[in-house]
Amino acid sequence: MADEAFHQTRPFIVPTEDAKLIEEHFGVASHGGADASIAHMVAPAHWSEPAQKPEFDEYTLMVRGSMQVELPEDTRTVSAGESILVPAGTTVRYANPFSVEAEYWSVCIPAFTPERAHRTSD
């Protein structure tokens, strides 16, 4: 826990090659915090990412649009106003196969890092 308040006025824009917007407000890249990360994301229509088996719990709150969350037991559609918790150690793939962009917030505990995500190479 921080000893003093930290007012984030310039979130870290994570460079991507797939047109997805990732604005990390808190986390390793933005302010060096490893306990948790909070990021605002906008996934373009027909976007997807490789599967991962992360070392962090990931909480996702949909603001606009919908996203598919592919889990070992099923695929769920999470829509605006809904949320989902994917526990650490669960194989998951996030995708927006829909024709409109999807906006959401993601909280990872501990903080997201590429090394902790364990993404596949597909």
MMTF fields as JSON, N, C-alpha, C and O atoms, coordinates in Angstrom:
{
  "mmtfVersion": "1.0.0",
  "mmtfProducer": "UNKNOWN",
  "numBonds": 487,
  "numAtoms": 488,
  "numGroups": 122,
  "numChains": 1,
  "numModels": 1,
  "chainsPerModel": [1],
  "groupsPerChain": [122],
  "chainIdList": ["A"],
  "bondAtomList": [4, 2, 8, 6, 12, 10, 16, 14, 20, 18, 24, 22, 28, 26, 32, 30, 36, 34, 40, 38, 44, 42, 48, 46, 52, 50, 56, 54, 60, 58, 64, 62, 68, 66, 72, 70, 76, 74, 80, 78, 84, 82, 88, 86, 92, 90, 96, 94, 100, 98, 104, 102, 108, 106, 112, 110, 116, 114, 120, 118, 124, 122, 128, 126, 132, 130, 136, 134, 140, 138, 144, 142, 148, 146, 152, 150, 156, 154, 160, 158, 164, 162, 168, 166, 172, 170, 176, 174, 180, 178, 184, 182, 188, 186, 192, 190, 196, 194, 200, 198, 204, 202, 208, 206, 212, 210, 216, 214, 220, 218, 224, 222, 228, 226, 232, 230, 236, 234, 240, 238, 244, 242, 248, 246, 252, 250, 256, 254, 260, 258, 264, 262, 268, 266, 272, 270, 276, 274, 280, 278, 284, 282, 288, 286, 292, 290, 296, 294, 300, 298, 304, 302, 308, 306, 312, 310, 316, 314, 320, 318, 324, 322, 328, 326, 332, 330, 336, 334, 340, 338, 344, 342, 348, 346, 352, 350, 356, 354, 360, 358, 364, 362, 368, 366, 372, 370, 376, 374, 380, 378, 384, 382, 388, 386, 392, 390, 396, 394, 400, 398, 404, 402, 408, 406, 412, 410, 416, 414, 420, 418, 424, 422, 428, 426, 432, 430, 436, 434, 440, 438, 444, 442, 448, 446, 452, 450, 456, 454, 460, 458, 464, 462, 468, 466, 472, 470, 476, 474, 480, 478, 484, 482],
  "bondOrderList": [1, 1, 1, 1, 1, 1, 1, 1, 1, 1, 1, 1, 1, 1, 1, 1, 1, 1, 1, 1, 1, 1, 1, 1, 1, 1, 1, 1, 1, 1, 1, 1, 1, 1, 1, 1, 1, 1, 1, 1, 1, 1, 1, 1, 1, 1, 1, 1, 1, 1, 1, 1, 1, 1, 1, 1, 1, 1, 1, 1, 1, 1, 1, 1, 1, 1, 1, 1, 1, 1, 1, 1, 1, 1, 1, 1, 1, 1, 1, 1, 1, 1, 1, 1, 1, 1, 1, 1, 1, 1, 1, 1, 1, 1, 1, 1, 1, 1, 1, 1, 1, 1, 1, 1, 1, 1, 1, 1, 1, 1, 1, 1, 1, 1, 1, 1, 1, 1, 1, 1, 1],
  "groupList": [{"groupName": "MET", "atomNameList": ["N", "CA", "C", "O"], "elementList": ["N", "C", "C", "O"], "formalChargeList": [0, 0, 0, 0], "bondAtomList": [1, 0, 2, 1, 3, 2], "bondOrderList": [1, 1, 2], "singleLetterCode": "M", "chemCompType": "L-PEPTIDE LINKING"}, {"groupName": "ALA", "atomNameList": ["N", "CA", "C", "O"], "elementList": ["N", "C", "C", "O"], "formalChargeList": [0, 0, 0, 0], "bondAtomList": [1, 0, 2, 1, 3, 2], "bondOrderList": [1, 1, 2], "singleLetterCode": "A", "chemCompType": "L-PEPTIDE LINKING"}, {"groupName": "ASP", "atomNameList": ["N", "CA", "C", "O"], "elementList": ["N", "C", "C", "O"], "formalChargeList": [0, 0, 0, 0], "bondAtomList": [1, 0, 2, 1, 3, 2], "bondOrderList": [1, 1, 2], "singleLetterCode": "D", "chemCompType": "L-PEPTIDE LINKING"}, {"groupName": "GLU", "atomNameList": ["N", "CA", "C", "O"], "elementList": ["N", "C", "C", "O"], "formalChargeList": [0, 0, 0, 0], "bondAtomList": [1, 0, 2, 1, 3, 2], "bondOrderList": [1, 1, 2], "singleLetterCode": "E", "chemCompType": "L-PEPTIDE LINKING"}, {"groupName": "PHE", "atomNameList": ["N", "CA", "C", "O"], "elementList": ["N", "C", "C", "O"], "formalChargeList": [0, 0, 0, 0], "bondAtomList": [1, 0, 2, 1, 3, 2], "bondOrderList": [1, 1, 2], "singleLetterCode": "F", "chemCompType": "L-PEPTIDE LINKING"}, {"groupName": "HIS", "atomNameList": ["N", "CA", "C", "O"], "elementList": ["N", "C", "C", "O"], "formalChargeList": [0, 0, 0, 0], "bondAtomList": [1, 0, 2, 1, 3, 2], "bondOrderList": [1, 1, 2], "singleLetterCode": "H", "chemCompType": "L-PEPTIDE LINKING"}, {"groupName": "GLN", "atomNameList": ["N", "CA", "C", "O"], "elementList": ["N", "C", "C", "O"], "formalChargeList": [0, 0, 0, 0], "bondAtomList": [1, 0, 2, 1, 3, 2], "bondOrderList": [1, 1, 2], "singleLetterCode": "Q", "chemCompType": "L-PEPTIDE LINKING"}, {"groupName": "THR", "atomNameList": ["N", "CA", "C", "O"], "elementList": ["N", "C", "C", "O"], "formalChargeList": [0, 0, 0, 0], "bondAtomList": [1, 0, 2, 1, 3, 2], "bondOrderList": [1, 1, 2], "singleLetterCode": "T", "chemCompType": "L-PEPTIDE LINKING"}, {"groupName": "ARG", "atomNameList": ["N", "CA", "C", "O"], "elementList": ["N", "C", "C", "O"], "formalChargeList": [0, 0, 0, 0], "bondAtomList": [1, 0, 2, 1, 3, 2], "bondOrderList": [1, 1, 2], "singleLetterCode": "R", "chemCompType": "L-PEPTIDE LINKING"}, {"groupName": "PRO", "atomNameList": ["N", "CA", "C", "O"], "elementList": ["N", "C", "C", "O"], "formalChargeList": [0, 0, 0, 0], "bondAtomList": [1, 0, 2, 1, 3, 2], "bondOrderList": [1, 1, 2], "singleLetterCode": "P", "chemCompType": "L-PEPTIDE LINKING"}, {"groupName": "ILE", "atomNameList": ["N", "CA", "C", "O"], "elementList": ["N", "C", "C", "O"], "formalChargeList": [0, 0, 0, 0], "bondAtomList": [1, 0, 2, 1, 3, 2], "bondOrderList": [1, 1, 2], "singleLetterCode": "I", "chemCompType": "L-PEPTIDE LINKING"}, {"groupName": "VAL", "atomNameList": ["N", "CA", "C", "O"], "elementList": ["N", "C", "C", "O"], "formalChargeList": [0, 0, 0, 0], "bondAtomList": [1, 0, 2, 1, 3, 2], "bondOrderList": [1, 1, 2], "singleLetterCode": "V", "chemCompType": "L-PEPTIDE LINKING"}, {"groupName": "LYS", "atomNameList": ["N", "CA", "C", "O"], "elementList": ["N", "C", "C", "O"], "formalChargeList": [0, 0, 0, 0], "bondAtomList": [1, 0, 2, 1, 3, 2], "bondOrderList": [1, 1, 2], "singleLetterCode": "K", "chemCompType": "L-PEPTIDE LINKING"}, {"groupName": "LEU", "atomNameList": ["N", "CA", "C", "O"], "elementList": ["N", "C", "C", "O"], "formalChargeList": [0, 0, 0, 0], "bondAtomList": [1, 0, 2, 1, 3, 2], "bondOrderList": [1, 1, 2], "singleLetterCode": "L", "chemCompType": "L-PEPTIDE LINKING"}, {"groupName": "GLY", "atomNameList": ["N", "CA", "C", "O"], "elementList": ["N", "C", "C", "O"], "formalChargeList": [0, 0, 0, 0], "bondAtomList": [1, 0, 2, 1, 3, 2], "bondOrderList": [1, 1, 2], "singleLetterCode": "G", "chemCompType": "PEPTIDE LINKING"}, {"groupName": "SER", "atomNameList": ["N", "CA", "C", "O"], "elementList": ["N", "C", "C", "O"], "formalChargeList": [0, 0, 0, 0], "bondAtomList": [1, 0, 2, 1, 3, 2], "bondOrderList": [1, 1, 2], "singleLetterCode": "S", "chemCompType": "L-PEPTIDE LINKING"}, {"groupName": "TRP", "atomNameList": ["N", "CA", "C", "O"], "elementList": ["N", "C", "C", "O"], "formalChargeList": [0, 0, 0, 0], "bondAtomList": [1, 0, 2, 1, 3, 2], "bondOrderList": [1, 1, 2], "singleLetterCode": "W", "chemCompType": "L-PEPTIDE LINKING"}, {"groupName": "TYR", "atomNameList": ["N", "CA", "C", "O"], "elementList": ["N", "C", "C", "O"], "formalChargeList": [0, 0, 0, 0], "bondAtomList": [1, 0, 2, 1, 3, 2], "bondOrderList": [1, 1, 2], "singleLetterCode": "Y", "chemCompType": "L-PEPTIDE LINKING"}, {"groupName": "ASN", "atomNameList": ["N", "CA", "C", "O"], "elementList": ["N", "C", "C", "O"], "formalChargeList": [0, 0, 0, 0], "bondAtomList": [1, 0, 2, 1, 3, 2], "bondOrderList": [1, 1, 2], "singleLetterCode": "N", "chemCompType": "L-PEPTIDE LINKING"}, {"groupName": "CYS", "atomNameList": ["N", "CA", "C", "O"], "elementList": ["N", "C", "C", "O"], "formalChargeList": [0, 0, 0, 0], "bondAtomList": [1, 0, 2, 1, 3, 2], "bondOrderList": [1, 1, 2], "singleLetterCode": "C", "chemCompType": "L-PEPTIDE LINKING"}],
  "groupTypeList": [0, 1, 2, 3, 1, 4, 5, 6, 7, 8, 9, 4, 10, 11, 9, 7, 3, 2, 1, 12, 13, 10, 3, 3, 5, 4, 14, 11, 1, 15, 5, 14, 14, 1, 2, 1, 15, 10, 1, 5, 0, 11, 1, 9, 1, 5, 16, 15, 3, 9, 1, 6, 12, 9, 3, 4, 2, 3, 17, 7, 13, 0, 11, 8, 14, 15, 0, 6, 11, 3, 13, 9, 3, 2, 7, 8, 7, 11, 15, 1, 14, 3, 15, 10, 13, 11, 9, 1, 14, 7, 7, 11, 8, 17, 1, 18, 9, 4, 15, 11, 3, 1, 3, 17, 16, 15, 11, 19, 10, 9, 1, 4, 7, 9, 3, 8, 1, 5, 8, 7, 15, 2],
  "groupIdList": [1, 2, 3, 4, 5, 6, 7, 8, 9, 10, 11, 12, 13, 14, 15, 16, 17, 18, 19, 20, 21, 22, 23, 24, 25, 26, 27, 28, 29, 30, 31, 32, 33, 34, 35, 36, 37, 38, 39, 40, 41, 42, 43, 44, 45, 46, 47, 48, 49, 50, 51, 52, 53, 54, 55, 56, 57, 58, 59, 60, 61, 62, 63, 64, 65, 66, 67, 68, 69, 70, 71, 72, 73, 74, 75, 76, 77, 78, 79, 80, 81, 82, 83, 84, 85, 86, 87, 88, 89, 90, 91, 92, 93, 94, 95, 96, 97, 98, 99, 100, 101, 102, 103, 104, 105, 106, 107, 108, 109, 110, 111, 112, 113, 114, 115, 116, 117, 118, 119, 120, 121, 122],
  "secStructList": [7, 7, 1, 1, 7, 7, 7, 7, 1, 1, 7, 3, 3, 7, 7, 7, 1, 1, 1, 7, 3, 3, 3, 3, 3, 3, 1, 2, 2, 2, 2, 7, 7, 7, 1, 7, 3, 3, 3, 3, 3, 3, 3, 7, 6, 6, 3, 3, 7, 7, 7, 5, 7, 7, 1, 1, 3, 3, 3, 3, 3, 3, 3, 3, 1, 3, 3, 3, 3, 3, 7, 1, 1, 7, 3, 3, 3, 3, 3, 6, 6, 7, 3, 3, 3, 3, 7, 6, 6, 7, 7, 5, 3, 3, 3, 3, 7, 1, 1, 1, 7, 3, 3, 3, 3, 3, 3, 3, 3, 1, 7, 7, 7, 2, 2, 2, 2, 7, 5, 7, 7, 7],
  "xCoordList": [0.846, 0.0, 0.887, 1.889, 0.521, 1.297, 1.189, 0.184, 2.246, 2.257, 1.553, 1.197, 1.352, 0.66, -0.171, 0.038, -1.11, -1.994, -1.206, -0.234, -1.633, -1.028, -2.145, -3.021, -2.122, -3.147, -2.644, -1.685, -3.29, -2.874, -3.508, -4.731, -2.698, -3.205, -2.783, -3.313, -1.834, -1.346, -1.112, 0.018, -2.157, -1.962, -0.98, -0.836, -0.312, 0.646, -0.124, -0.962, 0.146, -0.472, 0.408, 1.545, -0.128, 0.629, 0.69, -0.347, 1.894, 1.992, 1.409, 1.715, 0.578, 0.001, 0.126, 0.299, 0.035, 0.093, -1.256, -1.358, -2.308, -3.609, -4.726, -5.903, -4.377, -5.337, -6.131, -7.068, -5.783, -6.44, -5.826, -4.605, -6.681, -6.225, -6.128, -7.093, -4.955, -4.761, -4.147, -3.025, -4.892, -4.419, -4.269, -5.26, -3.036, -2.807, -2.735, -1.83, -3.693, -3.725, -2.837, -2.152, -2.862, -2.026, -1.469, -2.167, -0.222, 0.409, 1.903, 2.46, 2.536, 3.989, 4.471, 5.415, 3.847, 4.3, 4.009, 4.804, 2.888, 2.465, 3.083, 3.488, 3.16, 3.723, 4.561, 4.927, 4.861, 5.752, 5.092, 5.779, 3.768, 3.067, 2.854, 2.3, 3.285, 3.178, 2.013, 1.714, 1.349, 0.27, -1.0, -1.7, -1.295, -2.509, -2.299, -1.457, -3.073, -3.079, -4.524, -5.413, -4.737, -6.056, -5.858, -5.066, -6.589, -6.43, -7.784, -8.707, -7.873, -9.022, -8.666, -7.568, -9.59, -9.286, -10.442, -11.613, -10.07, -11.049, -10.548, -9.497, -11.322, -10.975, -11.779, -13.005, -11.102, -11.83, -12.704, -12.524, -13.633, -14.466, -13.573, -12.556, -13.968, -13.282, -11.85, -10.991, -11.604, -10.3, -10.268, -11.297, -9.08, -8.879, -7.413, -6.565, -7.128, -5.748, -5.491, -6.435, -4.229, -3.917, -4.429, -4.634, -4.626, -4.997, -3.856, -2.697, -4.208, -3.209, -3.626, -4.79, -2.666, -2.922, -2.194, -1.113, -2.802, -2.094, -1.914, -2.615, -0.945, -0.656, -1.422, -1.111, -2.41, -3.176, -4.669, -5.105, -5.45, -6.897, -7.189, -6.568, -8.135, -8.481, -9.974, -10.811, -10.281, -11.648, -11.898, -11.11, -12.979, -13.293, -14.703, -15.647, -14.836, -16.125, -16.386, -15.661, -17.421, -17.757, -18.503, -19.456, -18.049, -18.673, -19.589, -20.702, -19.106, -19.833, -19.51, -18.377, -20.518, -20.312, -20.3, -20.81, -19.716, -19.645, -18.296, -17.612, -17.935, -16.693, -16.951, -17.725, -16.297, -16.353, -15.173, -14.042, -15.457, -14.438, -14.467, -15.396, -13.43, -13.344, -12.612, -11.443, -13.31, -12.788, -12.749, -13.367, -12.048, -11.986, -13.364, -13.584, -14.29, -15.592, -16.639, -17.594, -16.485, -17.456, -16.967, -15.923, -17.74, -17.481, -18.638, -19.805, -18.293, -19.325, -19.249, -18.162, -20.396, -20.456, -20.747, -21.746, -19.867, -20.011, -20.355, -19.607, -21.485, -21.983, -21.926, -21.675, -22.163, -22.119, -22.935, -24.068, -22.341, -22.983, -22.739, -23.134, -22.093, -21.776, -20.283, -19.492, -19.922, -18.515, -18.222, -19.127, -16.93, -16.504, -15.178, -14.339, -15.0, -13.737, -13.18, -13.841, -11.969, -11.268, -10.113, -9.172, -10.176, -9.139, -7.783, -7.697, -6.753, -5.384, -5.315, -5.963, -4.509, -4.322, -5.353, -5.269, -6.339, -7.371, -6.935, -6.543, -6.995, -6.725, -7.897, -9.052, -7.592, -8.635, -8.184, -6.998, -9.161, -8.895, -9.997, -11.183, -9.587, -10.524, -10.634, -9.634, -11.867, -12.074, -13.292, -14.223, -13.262, -14.416, -14.757, -14.314, -15.54, -15.892, -17.049, -17.502, -17.516, -18.693, -18.321, -17.141, -19.318, -19.081, -18.932, -18.779, -18.972, -18.75, -17.636, -17.418, -16.929, -15.839, -16.386, -17.551, -15.525, -15.872, -14.996, -13.773, -15.616, -14.881, -15.045, -16.149, -13.933, -13.997, -12.827, -11.858, -12.937, -11.874, -11.426, -12.237, -10.128, -9.559, -8.741, -7.944, -8.95, -8.163, -7.488, -8.153, -6.166, -5.405, -4.718, -4.106, -4.829, -4.205, -3.477, -4.122, -2.129, -1.224, -1.222, -1.904, -0.457, -0.467, -0.093, 0.712, -0.707, -0.388, 1.068, 1.565, 1.731, 2.986, 2.918, 2.249, 3.583, 3.58, 4.092, 3.606, 5.068, 5.639, 4.62, 4.595, 3.791, 2.774, 1.571, 0.799, 1.403, 0.238, 0.362, -0.642, 1.592, 1.817, 0.936, 0.176, 1.05, 0.274, 0.823, 2.025, -0.094, 0.322, 0.796, 0.623, 1.368, 1.934, 1.0, 1.429, -0.276, -1.163, -1.668, -2.426],
  "yCoordList": [-1.183, 0.0, 1.24, 1.297, 2.205, 3.439, 4.242, 4.181, 4.995, 5.828, 7.16, 7.838, 7.531, 8.77, 8.621, 7.706, 9.535, 9.47, 9.665, 10.419, 8.984, 9.128, 9.468, 8.642, 10.652, 11.117, 10.85, 11.475, 9.925, 9.563, 10.523, 10.554, 11.288, 12.216, 11.821, 12.346, 10.898, 10.464, 8.964, 8.519, 8.176, 6.729, 6.32, 6.996, 5.202, 4.655, 4.011, 3.14, 4.425, 3.823, 2.653, 2.842, 1.451, 0.242, 0.12, 0.108, 0.029, -0.145, -1.491, -2.523, -1.478, -2.713, -2.719, -1.675, -3.898, -4.038, -4.434, -4.711, -4.462, -4.952, -3.914, -4.274, -2.64, -1.529, -1.489, -0.699, -2.318, -2.266, -1.133, -0.982, -0.343, 0.724, 0.157, -0.407, 0.308, -0.099, 1.091, 1.502, 1.638, 2.749, 2.233, 2.082, 1.963, 1.477, 2.665, 3.493, 2.742, 3.816, 3.487, 4.355, 2.241, 1.783, 0.419, -0.412, 0.185, -1.094, -0.934, 0.131, -1.973, -2.0, -0.954, -0.22, -0.871, 0.048, 1.507, 2.381, 1.787, 3.174, 3.839, 4.999, 3.125, 3.749, 2.795, 3.124, 1.622, 0.694, -0.175, -0.914, -0.106, -0.907, -2.329, -2.551, -3.3, -4.708, -5.43, -6.571, -4.785, -5.449, -5.617, -6.623, -4.618, -4.647, -3.757, -2.86, -4.013, -3.113, -2.806, -3.644, -1.584, -1.136, -0.506, 0.423, -1.025, -0.522, -0.332, -1.127, 0.745, 1.016, 0.492, 0.744, -0.241, -0.846, -0.656, -0.643, -0.511, -0.492, -1.48, -1.283, -2.54, -3.567, -3.313, -3.214, -3.208, -2.971, -4.166, -5.275, -3.921, -5.002, -6.076, -5.774, -7.32, -8.49, -8.671, -9.21, -8.224, -8.348, -9.639, -10.106, -10.197, -11.303, -11.329, -10.754, -12.002, -12.162, -13.628, -14.406, -14.017, -15.424, -15.834, -14.99, -17.112, -17.64, -17.395, -17.258, -17.343, -17.169, -17.979, -18.348, -18.244, -18.919, -18.091, -18.463, -16.956, -15.969, -16.365, -17.219, -15.701, -15.861, -14.836, -14.648, -14.173, -13.14, -13.385, -13.951, -12.951, -12.89, -11.695, -10.643, -11.843, -10.725, -10.445, -11.295, -9.229, -8.746, -7.847, -6.939, -8.087, -7.296, -6.735, -7.471, -5.428, -4.738, -4.11, -3.209, -4.583, -4.073, -2.744, -2.611, -1.771, -0.446, -0.33, 0.189, -0.821, -0.66, -1.839, -2.32, -2.304, -3.443, -4.756, -4.843, -5.766, -7.108, -7.737, -7.343, -8.713, -9.444, -10.923, -11.273, -11.784, -13.207, -13.585, -13.155, -14.395, -14.906, -16.424, -17.088, -16.962, -18.4, -19.056, -18.766, -19.947, -20.672, -22.163, -22.584, -22.963, -24.402, -25.064, -25.959, -24.637, -25.311, -24.729, -25.423, -23.457, -22.841, -21.472, -20.986, -20.87, -19.508, -18.643, -18.973, -17.527, -16.628, -15.288, -14.823, -14.668, -13.315, -12.386, -12.547, -11.414, -10.435, -9.109, -8.625, -8.529, -7.323, -6.118, -6.253, -4.94, -3.683, -3.801, -4.282, -3.355, -3.421, -4.72, -4.858, -5.679, -6.966, -7.042, -6.236, -8.026, -8.216, -9.701, -10.532, -10.011, -11.403, -11.426, -10.543, -12.43, -12.69, -13.988, -15.025, -13.938, -15.137, -15.357, -14.564, -16.432, -16.665, -17.023, -17.583, -16.693, -17.049, -18.546, -19.356, -18.898, -20.297, -20.848, -22.011, -20.024, -20.447, -20.098, -18.96, -21.042, -20.751, -19.945, -20.35, -18.796, -17.887, -17.213, -16.963, -16.927, -16.161, -15.12, -15.446, -13.856, -12.752, -12.396, -12.378, -12.11, -11.771, -10.865, -10.911, -10.056, -9.252, -9.62, -8.946, -10.684, -11.1, -10.29, -10.561, -9.31, -8.551, -7.381, -7.074, -6.738, -5.686, -4.293, -3.322, -4.173, -2.88, -3.037, -4.127, -1.935, -2.025, -2.28, -2.008, -2.804, -3.14, -2.325, -2.303, -1.66, -0.855, -1.489, -1.869, -1.601, -2.24, -1.811, -1.218, -2.121, -1.912, -3.268, -4.174, -3.399, -4.644, -4.362, -3.425, -5.187, -5.122, -6.469, -7.505, -6.459, -7.696, -7.656, -6.654, -8.777, -8.896, -10.224, -11.269, -10.226, -9.077, -8.439, -8.907, -7.379, -6.582, -7.4, -8.329, -7.018, -7.625, -7.355, -6.242, -8.36, -8.228, -9.272, -10.291, -9.052, -10.072, -11.425, -12.473, -11.394, -12.638, -13.393, -14.624, -12.689, -13.334, -13.816, -14.645, -13.304, -13.675, -15.068, -15.754, -15.488, -16.797, -16.99, -17.955, -16.065, -16.15, -17.236, -17.5, -17.861, -18.831, -18.089, -16.873, -18.766, -18.108, -18.163, -17.846, -18.558, -18.655, -17.32, -17.265],
  "zCoordList": [0.0, 0.0, 0.0, 0.713, -0.782, -0.873, 0.415, 1.124, 0.702, 1.898, 1.689, 2.653, 0.434, 0.151, -1.117, -1.914, -1.284, -2.451, -3.738, -3.778, -4.777, -6.106, -7.074, -7.33, -7.603, -8.548, -9.957, -10.409, -10.647, -12.001, -13.004, -13.148, -13.682, -14.696, -16.107, -17.086, -16.213, -17.529, -17.516, -17.312, -17.729, -17.727, -18.819, -19.837, -18.58, -19.541, -20.686, -20.452, -21.912, -23.091, -23.517, -23.949, -23.39, -23.729, -25.253, -25.916, -25.803, -27.256, -27.686, -27.088, -28.713, -29.241, -30.761, -31.391, -31.327, -32.778, -33.363, -34.558, -32.515, -32.971, -32.856, -32.879, -32.734, -32.66, -31.36, -31.244, -30.378, -29.078, -28.261, -28.209, -27.63, -26.733, -25.322, -24.806, -24.698, -23.307, -22.58, -22.876, -21.627, -20.797, -19.371, -18.657, -18.955, -17.599, -16.651, -16.747, -15.736, -14.745, -13.549, -13.007, -13.156, -12.051, -12.397, -12.977, -12.045, -12.322, -12.501, -12.234, -12.944, -13.08, -14.081, -13.789, -15.248, -16.3, -15.973, -16.318, -15.315, -15.105, -13.887, -13.953, -12.791, -11.583, -10.728, -9.599, -11.268, -10.58, -9.534, -8.83, -9.411, -8.411, -8.877, -9.954, -8.082, -8.473, -7.798, -8.151, -6.829, -6.097, -6.925, -6.804, -7.774, -8.597, -9.809, -9.795, -10.857, -12.006, -12.365, -12.216, -12.842, -13.293, -14.658, -14.819, -15.646, -17.008, -17.677, -17.502, -18.448, -19.31, -20.689, -21.186, -21.316, -22.612, -23.587, -23.208, -24.853, -25.939, -26.992, -27.603, -27.187, -28.169, -29.443, -29.39, -30.584, -31.829, -32.214, -31.71, -33.1, -33.624, -34.24, -34.864, -34.056, -34.626, -34.096, -34.794, -32.876, -32.224, -31.401, -30.911, -31.263, -30.319, -29.931, -30.613, -28.829, -28.389, -28.111, -27.974, -28.024, -27.728, -26.342, -25.47, -26.161, -24.85, -23.873, -24.264, -22.606, -21.556, -20.331, -20.181, -19.469, -18.187, -17.129, -16.673, -16.742, -15.918, -14.451, -13.908, -13.853, -12.425, -11.6, -10.424, -12.179, -11.476, -11.648, -12.65, -10.653, -10.802, -11.703, -11.552, -12.645, -13.509, -13.407, -13.713, -12.97, -12.869, -14.081, -14.347, -14.813, -15.996, -15.851, -15.565, -16.05, -15.997, -17.352, -17.774, -18.038, -19.367, -19.255, -18.487, -20.034, -20.067, -21.28, -21.186, -22.422, -23.683, -24.582, -24.61, -25.321, -26.209, -25.442, -24.325, -26.053, -25.46, -25.779, -26.725, -24.976, -25.194, -24.921, -24.03, -25.694, -25.419, -24.54, -24.769, -23.529, -22.626, -22.767, -22.306, -23.415, -23.666, -22.517, -22.262, -21.824, -20.665, -20.993, -21.971, -20.211, -20.508, -20.561, -21.378, -19.705, -19.634, -20.575, -20.924, -21.0, -21.9, -22.363, -21.928, -23.247, -23.703, -23.242, -23.455, -22.605, -22.084, -22.79, -23.131, -23.01, -23.536, -22.373, -21.672, -22.172, -21.097, -21.773, -22.623, -21.392, -22.051, -21.118, -19.921, -21.687, -20.929, -19.641, -19.65, -18.54, -17.235, -16.498, -15.34, -17.152, -16.522, -16.228, -16.718, -15.42, -15.074, -14.952, -14.878, -14.933, -14.777, -14.028, -14.204, -13.203, -12.507, -13.051, -12.992, -13.579, -14.029, -13.053, -13.022, -12.254, -11.242, -11.847, -12.941, -11.123, -11.508, -11.806, -11.143, -12.824, -13.179, -14.141, -14.537, -14.531, -15.479, -16.894, -17.154, -17.8, -19.204, -19.746, -19.616, -20.359, -20.83, -22.123, -22.337, -22.973, -24.191, -24.305, -24.272, -24.44, -24.595, -26.071, -26.79, -26.525, -27.925, -28.069, -27.265, -29.096, -29.492, -30.939, -31.869, -31.132, -32.486, -33.074, -34.186, -32.329, -32.726, -33.644, -33.816, -34.223, -35.217, -34.615, -35.356, -33.306, -32.638, -31.61, -31.081, -31.331, -30.359, -28.961, -28.671, -28.106, -26.731, -25.791, -25.935, -24.836, -23.854, -22.487, -22.095, -21.76, -20.458, -19.584, -20.06, -18.3, -17.316, -16.819, -16.627, -16.614, -16.122, -14.868, -14.828, -13.849, -12.612, -12.44, -12.426, -12.309, -12.118, -10.76, -10.39, -10.009, -8.689, -8.637, -8.723, -8.497, -8.546, -9.931, -10.842, -10.077, -11.303, -12.536, -12.476, -13.656, -14.944, -15.314, -15.144, -15.811, -16.556, -17.664, -17.494, -18.786, -19.838, -19.342, -19.766, -18.448, -17.924, -17.069, -17.094, -16.322, -15.483, -16.288, -15.806, -17.516, -18.32, -18.937, -19.128, -19.25, -19.875, -21.111, -21.2, -22.055, -23.297, -24.208, -24.242, -24.95, -25.941, -27.18, -27.27, -28.102, -29.292, -30.491, -31.601, -30.313, -31.468, -31.958, -32.927]
}
